[in-house]
Amino acid sequence: MKKIYIVVFTIILNSVFISCDPQDLSENEVELQACCGDGGDIPPPPPPPDPPVN
């Protein structure tokens, strides 16, 4: 029974080390991208259409 606990603990410990790799985190950083040119004011979206009249 003690061996089972050691094996389970080892698997959990290895999965924590593999999932928290700083190199993977730095490769997956979010890059901010500009919209509608190189900056400036972004125009507002068009107004919603009028609701249908019944």
PDB file with one MODEL, atoms N, CA, C and O in Angstrom:
MODEL        1
ATOM      1  N   MET A   1       0.822  -1.188   0.000  1.00  0.00           N
ATOM      2  CA  MET A   1       0.000   0.000   0.000  1.00  0.00           C
ATOM      3  C   MET A   1       0.866   1.253   0.000  1.00  0.00           C
ATOM      4  O   MET A   1       0.511   2.260  -0.612  1.00  0.00           O
ATOM      5  N   LYS A   2       1.991   1.188   0.680  1.00  0.00           N
ATOM      6  CA  LYS A   2       2.886   2.329   0.750  1.00  0.00           C
ATOM      7  C   LYS A   2       3.476   2.632  -0.625  1.00  0.00           C
ATOM      8  O   LYS A   2       3.702   3.796  -0.958  1.00  0.00           O
ATOM      9  N   LYS A   3       3.727   1.601  -1.419  1.00  0.00           N
ATOM     10  CA  LYS A   3       4.283   1.802  -2.758  1.00  0.00           C
ATOM     11  C   LYS A   3       3.294   2.531  -3.659  1.00  0.00           C
ATOM     12  O   LYS A   3       3.693   3.339  -4.498  1.00  0.00           O
ATOM     13  N   ILE A   4       2.015   2.251  -3.489  1.00  0.00           N
ATOM     14  CA  ILE A   4       0.997   2.922  -4.305  1.00  0.00           C
ATOM     15  C   ILE A   4       1.003   4.422  -4.011  1.00  0.00           C
ATOM     16  O   ILE A   4       0.923   5.233  -4.935  1.00  0.00           O
ATOM     17  N   TYR A   5       1.097   4.796  -2.743  1.00  0.00           N
ATOM     18  CA  TYR A   5       1.145   6.206  -2.381  1.00  0.00           C
ATOM     19  C   TYR A   5       2.385   6.882  -2.963  1.00  0.00           C
ATOM     20  O   TYR A   5       2.311   8.018  -3.432  1.00  0.00           O
ATOM     21  N   ILE A   6       3.500   6.201  -2.934  1.00  0.00           N
ATOM     22  CA  ILE A   6       4.734   6.767  -3.485  1.00  0.00           C
ATOM     23  C   ILE A   6       4.609   6.957  -4.993  1.00  0.00           C
ATOM     24  O   ILE A   6       5.043   7.981  -5.521  1.00  0.00           O
ATOM     25  N   VAL A   7       4.031   6.000  -5.686  1.00  0.00           N
ATOM     26  CA  VAL A   7       3.859   6.101  -7.136  1.00  0.00           C
ATOM     27  C   VAL A   7       2.902   7.244  -7.475  1.00  0.00           C
ATOM     28  O   VAL A   7       3.182   8.034  -8.377  1.00  0.00           O
ATOM     29  N   VAL A   8       1.786   7.338  -6.772  1.00  0.00           N
ATOM     30  CA  VAL A   8       0.817   8.409  -7.030  1.00  0.00           C
ATOM     31  C   VAL A   8       1.441   9.767  -6.737  1.00  0.00           C
ATOM     32  O   VAL A   8       1.265  10.702  -7.518  1.00  0.00           O
ATOM     33  N   PHE A   9       2.155   9.894  -5.646  1.00  0.00           N
ATOM     34  CA  PHE A   9       2.819  11.147  -5.306  1.00  0.00           C
ATOM     35  C   PHE A   9       3.839  11.531  -6.369  1.00  0.00           C
ATOM     36  O   PHE A   9       3.933  12.700  -6.741  1.00  0.00           O
ATOM     37  N   THR A  10       4.597  10.570  -6.855  1.00  0.00           N
ATOM     38  CA  THR A  10       5.596  10.838  -7.893  1.00  0.00           C
ATOM     39  C   THR A  10       4.938  11.304  -9.184  1.00  0.00           C
ATOM     40  O   THR A  10       5.437  12.225  -9.830  1.00  0.00           O
ATOM     41  N   ILE A  11       3.842  10.693  -9.564  1.00  0.00           N
ATOM     42  CA  ILE A  11       3.140  11.091 -10.789  1.00  0.00           C
ATOM     43  C   ILE A  11       2.600  12.515 -10.653  1.00  0.00           C
ATOM     44  O   ILE A  11       2.729  13.319 -11.576  1.00  0.00           O
ATOM     45  N   ILE A  12       2.002  12.823  -9.518  1.00  0.00           N
ATOM     46  CA  ILE A  12       1.464  14.173  -9.307  1.00  0.00           C
ATOM     47  C   ILE A  12       2.587  15.199  -9.291  1.00  0.00           C
ATOM     48  O   ILE A  12       2.456  16.271  -9.880  1.00  0.00           O
ATOM     49  N   LEU A  13       3.676  14.885  -8.629  1.00  0.00           N
ATOM     50  CA  LEU A  13       4.802  15.811  -8.558  1.00  0.00           C
ATOM     51  C   LEU A  13       5.392  16.062  -9.941  1.00  0.00           C
ATOM     52  O   LEU A  13       5.712  17.202 -10.277  1.00  0.00           O
ATOM     53  N   ASN A  14       5.538  15.021 -10.739  1.00  0.00           N
ATOM     54  CA  ASN A  14       6.064  15.189 -12.094  1.00  0.00           C
ATOM     55  C   ASN A  14       5.109  15.995 -12.968  1.00  0.00           C
ATOM     56  O   ASN A  14       5.557  16.807 -13.778  1.00  0.00           O
ATOM     57  N   SER A  15       3.822  15.790 -12.820  1.00  0.00           N
ATOM     58  CA  SER A  15       2.871  16.549 -13.634  1.00  0.00           C
ATOM     59  C   SER A  15       2.899  18.029 -13.274  1.00  0.00           C
ATOM     60  O   SER A  15       2.707  18.877 -14.145  1.00  0.00           O
ATOM     61  N   VAL A  16       3.134  18.351 -12.007  1.00  0.00           N
ATOM     62  CA  VAL A  16       3.241  19.754 -11.605  1.00  0.00           C
ATOM     63  C   VAL A  16       4.484  20.379 -12.220  1.00  0.00           C
ATOM     64  O   VAL A  16       4.425  21.508 -12.707  1.00  0.00           O
ATOM     65  N   PHE A  17       5.591  19.679 -12.208  1.00  0.00           N
ATOM     66  CA  PHE A  17       6.818  20.228 -12.776  1.00  0.00           C
ATOM     67  C   PHE A  17       6.722  20.382 -14.284  1.00  0.00           C
ATOM     68  O   PHE A  17       7.255  21.343 -14.839  1.00  0.00           O
ATOM     69  N   ILE A  18       6.062  19.468 -14.946  1.00  0.00           N
ATOM     70  CA  ILE A  18       5.943  19.541 -16.404  1.00  0.00           C
ATOM     71  C   ILE A  18       4.981  20.652 -16.808  1.00  0.00           C
ATOM     72  O   ILE A  18       5.241  21.350 -17.788  1.00  0.00           O
ATOM     73  N   SER A  19       3.890  20.836 -16.093  1.00  0.00           N
ATOM     74  CA  SER A  19       2.883  21.818 -16.486  1.00  0.00           C
ATOM     75  C   SER A  19       3.307  23.245 -16.166  1.00  0.00           C
ATOM     76  O   SER A  19       2.760  24.174 -16.759  1.00  0.00           O
ATOM     77  N   CYS A  20       4.234  23.460 -15.278  1.00  0.00           N
ATOM     78  CA  CYS A  20       4.649  24.807 -14.884  1.00  0.00           C
ATOM     79  C   CYS A  20       6.033  25.139 -15.419  1.00  0.00           C
ATOM     80  O   CYS A  20       6.900  25.584 -14.667  1.00  0.00           O
ATOM     81  N   ASP A  21       6.244  24.928 -16.704  1.00  0.00           N
ATOM     82  CA  ASP A  21       7.529  25.208 -17.321  1.00  0.00           C
ATOM     83  C   ASP A  21       7.581  26.684 -17.723  1.00  0.00           C
ATOM     84  O   ASP A  21       6.757  27.109 -18.533  1.00  0.00           O
ATOM     85  N   PRO A  22       8.514  27.483 -17.193  1.00  0.00           N
ATOM     86  CA  PRO A  22       8.562  28.910 -17.524  1.00  0.00           C
ATOM     87  C   PRO A  22       8.790  29.172 -19.012  1.00  0.00           C
ATOM     88  O   PRO A  22       8.317  30.181 -19.535  1.00  0.00           O
ATOM     89  N   GLN A  23       9.497  28.293 -19.693  1.00  0.00           N
ATOM     90  CA  GLN A  23       9.742  28.492 -21.115  1.00  0.00           C
ATOM     91  C   GLN A  23       8.430  28.406 -21.893  1.00  0.00           C
ATOM     92  O   GLN A  23       8.204  29.201 -22.805  1.00  0.00           O
ATOM     93  N   ASP A  24       7.574  27.468 -21.551  1.00  0.00           N
ATOM     94  CA  ASP A  24       6.279  27.362 -22.214  1.00  0.00           C
ATOM     95  C   ASP A  24       5.428  28.590 -21.939  1.00  0.00           C
ATOM     96  O   ASP A  24       4.713  29.061 -22.824  1.00  0.00           O
ATOM     97  N   LEU A  25       5.498  29.113 -20.722  1.00  0.00           N
ATOM     98  CA  LEU A  25       4.718  30.297 -20.397  1.00  0.00           C
ATOM     99  C   LEU A  25       5.193  31.503 -21.193  1.00  0.00           C
ATOM    100  O   LEU A  25       4.374  32.308 -21.636  1.00  0.00           O
ATOM    101  N   SER A  26       6.505  31.642 -21.383  1.00  0.00           N
ATOM    102  CA  SER A  26       7.015  32.790 -22.127  1.00  0.00           C
ATOM    103  C   SER A  26       6.710  32.676 -23.611  1.00  0.00           C
ATOM    104  O   SER A  26       6.555  33.697 -24.281  1.00  0.00           O
ATOM    105  N   GLU A  27       6.619  31.462 -24.143  1.00  0.00           N
ATOM    106  CA  GLU A  27       6.293  31.291 -25.554  1.00  0.00           C
ATOM    107  C   GLU A  27       4.824  31.573 -25.830  1.00  0.00           C
ATOM    108  O   GLU A  27       4.472  31.937 -26.951  1.00  0.00           O
ATOM    109  N   ASN A  28       3.967  31.414 -24.840  1.00  0.00           N
ATOM    110  CA  ASN A  28       2.532  31.584 -25.030  1.00  0.00           C
ATOM    111  C   ASN A  28       2.031  32.940 -24.553  1.00  0.00           C
ATOM    112  O   ASN A  28       0.844  33.085 -24.261  1.00  0.00           O
ATOM    113  N   GLU A  29       2.913  33.942 -24.468  1.00  0.00           N
ATOM    114  CA  GLU A  29       2.485  35.258 -24.025  1.00  0.00           C
ATOM    115  C   GLU A  29       1.528  35.861 -25.041  1.00  0.00           C
ATOM    116  O   GLU A  29       1.626  35.611 -26.242  1.00  0.00           O
ATOM    117  N   VAL A  30       0.618  36.644 -24.539  1.00  0.00           N
ATOM    118  CA  VAL A  30      -0.355  37.294 -25.405  1.00  0.00           C
ATOM    119  C   VAL A  30       0.282  38.549 -25.989  1.00  0.00           C
ATOM    120  O   VAL A  30       0.812  39.387 -25.259  1.00  0.00           O
ATOM    121  N   GLU A  31       0.224  38.669 -27.303  1.00  0.00           N
ATOM    122  CA  GLU A  31       0.760  39.847 -27.964  1.00  0.00           C
ATOM    123  C   GLU A  31      -0.383  40.799 -28.271  1.00  0.00           C
ATOM    124  O   GLU A  31      -1.376  40.417 -28.892  1.00  0.00           O
ATOM    125  N   LEU A  32      -0.234  42.045 -27.830  1.00  0.00           N
ATOM    126  CA  LEU A  32      -1.254  43.041 -28.108  1.00  0.00           C
ATOM    127  C   LEU A  32      -1.072  43.547 -29.529  1.00  0.00           C
ATOM    128  O   LEU A  32       0.047  43.827 -29.959  1.00  0.00           O
ATOM    129  N   GLN A  33      -2.160  43.661 -30.246  1.00  0.00           N
ATOM    130  CA  GLN A  33      -2.105  44.123 -31.619  1.00  0.00           C
ATOM    131  C   GLN A  33      -2.974  45.359 -31.760  1.00  0.00           C
ATOM    132  O   GLN A  33      -4.054  45.447 -31.177  1.00  0.00           O
ATOM    133  N   ALA A  34      -2.487  46.310 -32.541  1.00  0.00           N
ATOM    134  CA  ALA A  34      -3.257  47.514 -32.797  1.00  0.00           C
ATOM    135  C   ALA A  34      -4.369  47.205 -33.788  1.00  0.00           C
ATOM    136  O   ALA A  34      -4.260  46.290 -34.604  1.00  0.00           O
ATOM    137  N   CYS A  35      -5.415  47.970 -33.703  1.00  0.00           N
ATOM    138  CA  CYS A  35      -6.550  47.784 -34.608  1.00  0.00           C
ATOM    139  C   CYS A  35      -6.729  49.043 -35.440  1.00  0.00           C
ATOM    140  O   CYS A  35      -6.584  50.158 -34.940  1.00  0.00           O
ATOM    141  N   CYS A  36      -7.034  48.859 -36.664  1.00  0.00           N
ATOM    142  CA  CYS A  36      -7.403  49.967 -37.557  1.00  0.00           C
ATOM    143  C   CYS A  36      -6.251  50.950 -37.754  1.00  0.00           C
ATOM    144  O   CYS A  36      -6.461  52.157 -37.631  1.00  0.00           O
ATOM    145  N   GLY A  37      -5.080  50.489 -38.047  1.00  0.00           N
ATOM    146  CA  GLY A  37      -3.947  51.375 -38.306  1.00  0.00           C
ATOM    147  C   GLY A  37      -2.901  51.282 -37.217  1.00  0.00           C
ATOM    148  O   GLY A  37      -2.855  50.324 -36.446  1.00  0.00           O
ATOM    149  N   ASP A  38      -2.069  52.297 -37.175  1.00  0.00           N
ATOM    150  CA  ASP A  38      -0.962  52.308 -36.220  1.00  0.00           C
ATOM    151  C   ASP A  38      -1.305  53.058 -34.942  1.00  0.00           C
ATOM    152  O   ASP A  38      -0.397  53.565 -34.283  1.00  0.00           O
ATOM    153  N   GLY A  39      -2.503  53.145 -34.586  1.00  0.00           N
ATOM    154  CA  GLY A  39      -2.876  53.835 -33.355  1.00  0.00           C
ATOM    155  C   GLY A  39      -3.948  54.860 -33.647  1.00  0.00           C
ATOM    156  O   GLY A  39      -4.661  54.763 -34.646  1.00  0.00           O
ATOM    157  N   GLY A  40      -4.059  55.831 -32.781  1.00  0.00           N
ATOM    158  CA  GLY A  40      -5.081  56.844 -32.958  1.00  0.00           C
ATOM    159  C   GLY A  40      -6.404  56.379 -32.386  1.00  0.00           C
ATOM    160  O   GLY A  40      -6.479  55.391 -31.657  1.00  0.00           O
ATOM    161  N   ASP A  41      -7.444  57.116 -32.736  1.00  0.00           N
ATOM    162  CA  ASP A  41      -8.769  56.787 -32.221  1.00  0.00           C
ATOM    163  C   ASP A  41      -9.393  55.674 -33.039  1.00  0.00           C
ATOM    164  O   ASP A  41      -9.325  55.674 -34.268  1.00  0.00           O
ATOM    165  N   ILE A  42      -9.990  54.745 -32.356  1.00  0.00           N
ATOM    166  CA  ILE A  42     -10.715  53.666 -33.020  1.00  0.00           C
ATOM    167  C   ILE A  42     -12.161  54.129 -33.156  1.00  0.00           C
ATOM    168  O   ILE A  42     -12.781  54.497 -32.158  1.00  0.00           O
ATOM    169  N   PRO A  43     -12.710  54.118 -34.364  1.00  0.00           N
ATOM    170  CA  PRO A  43     -14.086  54.605 -34.531  1.00  0.00           C
ATOM    171  C   PRO A  43     -15.079  53.696 -33.812  1.00  0.00           C
ATOM    172  O   PRO A  43     -14.863  52.488 -33.713  1.00  0.00           O
ATOM    173  N   PRO A  44     -16.169  54.282 -33.311  1.00  0.00           N
ATOM    174  CA  PRO A  44     -17.160  53.456 -32.614  1.00  0.00           C
ATOM    175  C   PRO A  44     -17.889  52.560 -33.599  1.00  0.00           C
ATOM    176  O   PRO A  44     -17.919  52.854 -34.794  1.00  0.00           O
ATOM    177  N   PRO A  45     -18.471  51.482 -33.124  1.00  0.00           N
ATOM    178  CA  PRO A  45     -19.210  50.594 -34.023  1.00  0.00           C
ATOM    179  C   PRO A  45     -20.484  51.288 -34.507  1.00  0.00           C
ATOM    180  O   PRO A  45     -20.961  52.227 -33.870  1.00  0.00           O
ATOM    181  N   PRO A  46     -21.027  50.834 -35.619  1.00  0.00           N
ATOM    182  CA  PRO A  46     -22.261  51.454 -36.112  1.00  0.00           C
ATOM    183  C   PRO A  46     -23.419  51.186 -35.149  1.00  0.00           C
ATOM    184  O   PRO A  46     -23.405  50.195 -34.420  1.00  0.00           O
ATOM    185  N   PRO A  47     -24.418  52.068 -35.146  1.00  0.00           N
ATOM    186  CA  PRO A  47     -25.547  51.848 -34.236  1.00  0.00           C
ATOM    187  C   PRO A  47     -26.338  50.616 -34.645  1.00  0.00           C
ATOM    188  O   PRO A  47     -26.321  50.228 -35.813  1.00  0.00           O
ATOM    189  N   PRO A  48     -27.024  50.002 -33.702  1.00  0.00           N
ATOM    190  CA  PRO A  48     -27.816  48.814 -34.041  1.00  0.00           C
ATOM    191  C   PRO A  48     -28.998  49.202 -34.925  1.00  0.00           C
ATOM    192  O   PRO A  48     -29.456  50.344 -34.876  1.00  0.00           O
ATOM    193  N   PRO A  49     -29.491  48.276 -35.722  1.00  0.00           N
ATOM    194  CA  PRO A  49     -30.636  48.595 -36.580  1.00  0.00           C
ATOM    195  C   PRO A  49     -31.896  48.828 -35.740  1.00  0.00           C
ATOM    196  O   PRO A  49     -32.030  48.325 -34.625  1.00  0.00           O
ATOM    197  N   ASP A  50     -32.804  49.602 -36.311  1.00  0.00           N
ATOM    198  CA  ASP A  50     -34.065  49.875 -35.622  1.00  0.00           C
ATOM    199  C   ASP A  50     -34.876  48.584 -35.505  1.00  0.00           C
ATOM    200  O   ASP A  50     -34.849  47.750 -36.409  1.00  0.00           O
ATOM    201  N   PRO A  51     -35.595  48.419 -34.395  1.00  0.00           N
ATOM    202  CA  PRO A  51     -36.420  47.209 -34.255  1.00  0.00           C
ATOM    203  C   PRO A  51     -37.592  47.258 -35.236  1.00  0.00           C
ATOM    204  O   PRO A  51     -38.077  48.341 -35.565  1.00  0.00           O
ATOM    205  N   PRO A  52     -38.047  46.110 -35.702  1.00  0.00           N
ATOM    206  CA  PRO A  52     -39.172  46.096 -36.639  1.00  0.00           C
ATOM    207  C   PRO A  52     -40.463  46.556 -35.955  1.00  0.00           C
ATOM    208  O   PRO A  52     -40.705  46.269 -34.782  1.00  0.00           O
ATOM    209  N   VAL A  53     -41.265  47.263 -36.712  1.00  0.00           N
ATOM    210  CA  VAL A  53     -42.540  47.757 -36.194  1.00  0.00           C
ATOM    211  C   VAL A  53     -43.633  46.799 -36.642  1.00  0.00           C
ATOM    212  O   VAL A  53     -43.754  46.504 -37.831  1.00  0.00           O
ATOM    213  N   ASN A  54     -44.425  46.315 -35.702  1.00  0.00           N
ATOM    214  CA  ASN A  54     -45.518  45.389 -36.038  1.00  0.00           C
ATOM    215  C   ASN A  54     -46.836  46.086 -36.013  1.00  0.00           C
ATOM    216  O   ASN A  54     -47.868  45.466 -36.270  1.00  0.00           O
TER     217      ASN A  54
ENDMDL
END
